[in-house]
Amino acid sequence: MRHHKHNARYLPPMPTDLIRTLSLVSAVVVSAVTLTACGAGGDGSLNQEFTQREQAAVIADEPQAALVGRDILAQGGHPVDAAIAMSLALTVTLPSRAGLLGGGVCLVHDAGQQGVSLIDFRPTPLRRADGSPSEFGAPGLLRGLFVMHARHGRLRFEQLVIPAERLARFDGRVSRSLRRDMDQFASRMAQIENPIWRGSAEANVGQELPWDVMAGALAIVRQDGPGAFYGGRIGRRLALDMGVEPAAIAGVQPVVVEAPSVVDGVDNLFMAGQADERQLIQALASGGDSRQLAAASRLPGDVPPATSVVVKGDDDTVVACGLTQGMAFGIGEPTRDFGLWPARGIATSMVLGDGILGPFLMLNRNVNEMRLAGVVTGSDNLPRDVLAAATSVFDSYRTSPGNVSALTPTVGASTGAVGVGTPRRSMVSCSRANNDGDRLCAAAVEPGINGLAIRP
C-alpha cells in the first residue's frame, strides 16, 4: 500500500464533452436541466428549463456523480443502473456522506408496473460478540445496490463500478462539494490518525487525495462482486477493524418490501423510513398537520449529514435514494485497509436519525404517471430546518407541478449561510399530461451546495 503526498495538483481545464453538454443545455429552449452548480439567480431563484413528453434527469449533491449517471443512461442503462453508479461515485467524491461501508434506502418505480419497491440497507448498529450494539453501522451499501441491480438492472454490475474506480484511480480531486464538508466538519477531520488520510483536511479544491488506495477496494468489488466485502479474508479484516464478529459482517442483508403508500387525492404517495417519518411525509404532502409538525420540529438532537441521488428515465421509471454514513465521515477514522470510512450506527428509534427524510414518490393512481420524486437530507441540522426544507418541496409541487421555481435557498440555522449546514433537497416534479400527451417536468438540487441536476 502506497502513501501519498498531498501536493497541490489542481483540476485540468474543463473536459470538452462537459463543455459541449453545457453549451447544448444553454442552446436548447425545451430541456429539463437545472444546473445549480453554475449558479442560481441573484435573487436565489433557480435557472431552469423544461422538456415536453418524455424526459430524463439525474440529480446528485456532487457534480461528478451526476455526470456518471448521465453517462450510464447514455450507454443504455436503466435508471437503477445510473443510481447505482452514482452512489458508488459518491463514495469517492463525497465520502463525508456516502461510503462503501455505509448504507441508505431507495425507492424504485418501474414504468408499466404498479407499486414501488423499497430497498432498505441503512447502517443499523452492528452487534458485538456479547450481543451488545457497537457504534459501527452495518455496511449495507454494496449488498443493497447489488440487490437493486438484480431486480432492475440492465447493464452488468461491474460496468457500474468502473466509473467510481476510474475516479478513484485517475481523477480523484477535491470538489467544492467535498471542500464544504471538510470546512463544516473540520474538527472531525483534524482527529484522523489514519496515515493515508492524515492531513487531508488541508487539501484545496482541485487537489488530489489518496483515493487511488480506495480504487483497490473498488477493483475487488468489480472483479469479485460485493460478496467479497462480507465474507472471506476482507470480511474478516473489516470485522477485526471494527471489533465485531465476522458473522455480523457476513450476515448484513438489505430489506426489500413493497413501499408503504397513502392516497393523496388522485395520487399515491410512496414513502420510506420508519413509521414516524412516514407520518411526517404524509402530513407534509397533505398540507401539514400543524400539531404533528410542531411536535416534530422540537425533536431532540441534530440531523446527521446525508446525501441523495434521484434518477428519472425517459419514461416514468424513477429511483430516489438517500445515502448515509450516520455522521460526517462515518465513525471518524478510516479502516487500515483501503482507507474506507465505516459508518456510525444510526439511531433507528429516532426520527431523522439517519439524516434522511424520505425518499418519497408520488404517482397518479389511474394512469401510473410520476408526479413527484424527491429526497430531503440533513447536514447536521436541527429537525425544524429539515422539515422546513421538506415543506417547500411539497409546497412547490402543489403550487405548480412540473415547475420548481418555489425551490429557493434555505438557510442553515446554525451557520446562517446557504450551502454550509443547509438541508439538501433533490426533486423531479412533473405536471399532468394534456390532451396531446405533453407534460412539463423539471429537476432541481439544493441551490448553493454545488450539486448538479441535469438532463442527459
N, C-alpha and C positions, 0 to 999 in steps of 0.2 A: 504494500500500500504506500503510495507516494503522498508526501505532504507538499503543500504548495505555498508559494509566496503570494501575498496579497498585493501584487504590484498593480499600479494603476494602468489598466488597459481599457480604453473606452470603446463605446459602440462604434462600429463602422458606419459608413453612410447608409441611409435607409435603402433596403433592398428594392430593386427595380420592380419586382412583382407587387410589393406593397404600394409603391408609388402609383403603379398602374391601377391597382384596386381603388385607392383613394381618389384618383383622378376620375375613374368611372363613376364612383359614388357621387362626386360633385356634379358630374355632367348629366346624370340620369334624373329626370324630374320625378318619375314614378318609381321610387325604390323604397326599400324597407330598412333604411340604415339610420341609426342614431349613433354617431361617433363621438361620444362624450370625452374620449381620451384626447381629442383635438380641441376640446373646449366647449363649454356651454356659452350661451349668450351672456352679455354683460349684466343682464338683469337676473341671471340664474336660470333662464328658460333653456330648454333643450332645442338644439338644431335637429330637425327630424324630417323625414320624408316617408312616403308610403308606397306600397305596391297594391295592385289590384289582382283579383282572382287568386292564383296560387302564389305562395311566398314562403321563403325560409329565413331563419335568423339564428345567429349564435350569439350568446352573451356570456361574458366572464369578467371577473374583477380585475384580471390581469391580461393585457392585450395579446401577449404571445400565445396564451392558451386559447383565446378566441380565434386567432389565425389558424391554430392547429385544427380546431373544429371546422372552420371554413374549408380547409384542405381535405379533410376526411369526407365531407359531403361532396366535394368536387370529384373525389375518387369513386363516387357511387355508394358511399357508406350510408347506413341507416342513421337517423338522428341519435339512436342509442350508441352507435359506434363513435359518433362525434363527441357525445357527452363523456364516454369512457376515455377517449384520447385526451380530451380537455382536462378531465380530472387528474389523469396521470401527469400531464404537463404542469398542472398547478402544484403538484408535489415537488417539482423542480423550481418553478419560478415564484411560488408563493408559499414556501414551507412554514411560514408563520401560521398559516390557516389550514393547509392541506398536507397530508403526508402518507407515504406508503404504509406506515404503521398507525394511521389514523382511521377515520370512518366517516359515515354520513348516512343519508337517507334520500331515496329517489322516488319520484312518481313517474310512471311511464304510461302514455296512452298511444296505442297503435291505431291509426286511422282505419276505419272499416270494422273495428271491433268495439263492442260495448265494454264499458268498465275501464278501470285504471289499476295497474299493478303498483303495489307499494313494496319497495325493497329496502329493508332497514338493516344497516350494518354499522350502527353507531358504536363508538368505543365505550361500551359499558365496562365497569371495573372488572379486571381480571382477579381471579381468586388465587391466594397463596396456598401452599401445601396444607396449611392448617384450616383451610376453608374461609379464612377472613378475606375481605376485599382489599386489594392493593390499590395504590394510587395510579397504577398504569391502566390505560384503557385497552380493550380488546382491539387488535389490529384487523378490523373488518374490511378495510377498503378494497384490497385485492380480491378477496372472495366475493364481496358484494358486486363489484364491477364484473367479475367473471360470470356470476350467475345471471346478471342482467344481460350480458352478451349472449349467453347460452339460450336465453329466452327470445331475444330480439335481434341480435347482431347479424350483420350481413358480411362484413369483411372478417378476415382471420384475426384472432385476438392479438397475435404477435405484430400484425400491422399497426395496431392501435398503440402498442408500446413504443414503437420506433420513434415517433416524434419526440416523446419525452426523453428517451435515451439520447437522441441526437442533440436536444437542447442541453442535456447534462454533459455530454462528452465534448461538444464543439462550441455551443453558443450560450453557455451559462453566464449570464450577466445580471447585474442588479438592476431591476426595473424601478421605475418611480413608485409603482405599487408596493414593491417589497421594501424600498427605502422608507416609505411612510411608516410601515410596520416596525422597521428597525428603529426609527425615531420614537414611535409611540411606546415601544416596549424595550427601550434601551437598557433599563435596569436588569431585565431578564437576560439580554444578550451579554451584558458585562459579566455575568456569573458563569459563563460557559467555560468548562475545563477541557473539553474535548480538543485534542491538538489539531484536528482537521478544521474546526470552526473557530478556534480561539482567535480573537482579533477581527472577526468578520463584521463586527458592529461598526468598524471604521470604513467599510467598503462604500465607495461612492456609486452613484448611478452610472451604469455602463462598465463597472469594474467586474472582473471575474471573481467568482467564489469557487470553492473546491467541489463543484458539482460533478466533475468527471469521476470522482470516487463513487458518488452515488450512481453513476452510469453503470458501474459494475452490478449493482443490485437490479437495475432495470434490465440489464443484459440477461441476468438469470431468469427474471420473470418472462422475458421474450423467448428464451431458449427452453426453459424447463416448465414454464407455466407458474401461476400463482401458488400452487400447492407446495412449491419448494420453500416458501416462507412460513409454512405451517407445520411441516414435518421434516424429518431427516436432520442433517447437520445444521442447516441455517435455522430451522425452528428451535433446535436445542440451544444454539448460541444466543438467539433472541431471548429465550426463556431464562438463560443464565444471566444475561444483562439485566433483565427486569426482576430477577429474584422470584420467578414463579415456576410452577411445574411445567415441563414441556407439554403435558397433556392439556394444559389450559390454553396454550397457543394452538395446538393441533385441533382442539375442539371448537374453535371460533367458526361460527356459521351465520350467514345472514338469515333474516326472517323475510319470507316472501308471502304476501297475502293480497287479497283484493282490497284496494284502498277504501276506507270508510267514506261515505258521502252523505250529504244532506240536500234536500230540494231547496232551490232558491229561485222561485218563480218558474220560468220555463227551463231553467238550467239546473244542472247537478254540480255541486261544489265538492271536489275530492280533496282529502286532507291527509297529511302525515302527522307524526308526533304522538305524544301522549294525549289522553282524554281531555285534560285541562287545556292543552294547546289547541286541540281541535275545536273545543268550545269557544275559545277566543277567536279563532279564524271565522267560525260560523257567526259570532256576534259582529265581527268587523264587516263581513260580507253583507249582512242584513241591515247595516246602518248603525249597529252597535247597541248592546245592552249597557246603558250608561253605568249601572251599578257594578256589573261584572267587570267592565273595562276599568272603572275607577279602582276596584279592588286589585285588579291585575297590575295596574300601574304602581301600586305600592308594594309589590313583591320584593322580598329581601334579596340582596346580592346583586352582582353585576352580571350582565350577559356576556359570556366569553366570546372572543373573536371567532368568526367562521367565514366561509366563503361559499360561492354557489356557481353553478353552470345551468343555463337554460338553452335548449336547442329545439327549434321548431322546423319540421321538414317542409317540403313544398306542398304536402297535403296537411292534414290536421294531426299528424303524428307529432307528439311533443314530449320532451323529457325535461324535468326540473329536479335538480339535485342540490341539497345543502351538504357541505363538507365541513368537518370539524376536527380539530386537534384537542378539543376540550379546554384549551388555554393557549395563549400565544406561544408558538413554538413548542406546543405539547408539554411534556414533562419538564422541559427546560434544559435537558442535557442529552445530546445525541448518543446513539449507541457506538460502541467501539468499532463495529463492523459497518462499513459503508457510510458512516456518519448520518444515519437516519434518525428522525425525531419521533420517539414514541409518544403516543397521545396520552393525555391525562384522562383518567376515567371520568365520565360525565355524571352529573347528578340526575339520575333518571327520575327521581321523586320531585324534582324542582322544575317548574315551568321555565322554559328557555334556558335550562341548564346546559344544553349543548350549543347554545348560541344561534339556534335556528328557529324561526317561526315559519312553519311551512316545511316543505314546499306545498303549493296548492294549485289545483287546476279547476277551471270552470268549463263545462261542456254543455252545449244545448241538448236537452233531453230527447228532443224529437228527431233532429237531423244529425246529431253527434258532431256538430261543428265546435271547434275550440273557440272559446271566448276570451279566456284569460289564463295565463300561466305565470307563476312568479315564485320568488323566494325572497324572504327578508332575513338578513343575518345581522348579528351583533358585532361590535368592535370594542368590547369591554365597556358597554354602556349600562345605564340604568334601564330596567324594563320599560319605563314610560317612554324612553326615546325610541325603542324598537317598536312598541305598539303604535306610537305616532307615525312612524315610517310606514308600518303596515296599513294604517288607516288611510294614508294618502294613496296607496296603491288601489284600494277598493273604491275610494272616492273618485280617483281618476277614471276607473272603469265605468262606474255608474254615471259619471258626468258625460263622458264621451268615449264609448267603446271604439277601439281602433285608433285612439289618439292618446299620447302620453304627455301632453303639454302640462298636465297638472303635476307631473313628477318633478317638482322643483327641489333644490337642495335642502337637506336637513342639517341641523347644526348639533354637533356633539355637546351634550350638557356639560361634560367635564372639561372640555377644552375651548368651547366657543368658536371652533374653526371647522369649516367644511373640509372633509377629507381625512382629518385625524380624529379618531374616536367617533366617526359618524356611522350610524347604522347603514346597511347597504341593501338597496332594493334592486332587483333584477326582474324584468317583466316583459312579456309579449301580450299585447292586447289586440283583439280583432273585433270588428263590427259584424253585424249580421249581413248576410248576402242580400243584395237587392234582387229585383226580378230578372236582371241579366246575369246574375251569378257573381257580380263584383262585390268584393269586400275590401275594407281598409284594415291593414294591420300595421302595428308599429312596435318597435323593440327599444328598450331603454335600460341603461345601467346607471347606478347612482352617480349624479354629477359630482365632479371634483375629486374622484378617487383614482383617476387614470385607468379606468376599466374600458371595455370595448363592447359595443353592441353593433353587430354588422350583418348585412345580408350577403350570403355567399354569391 
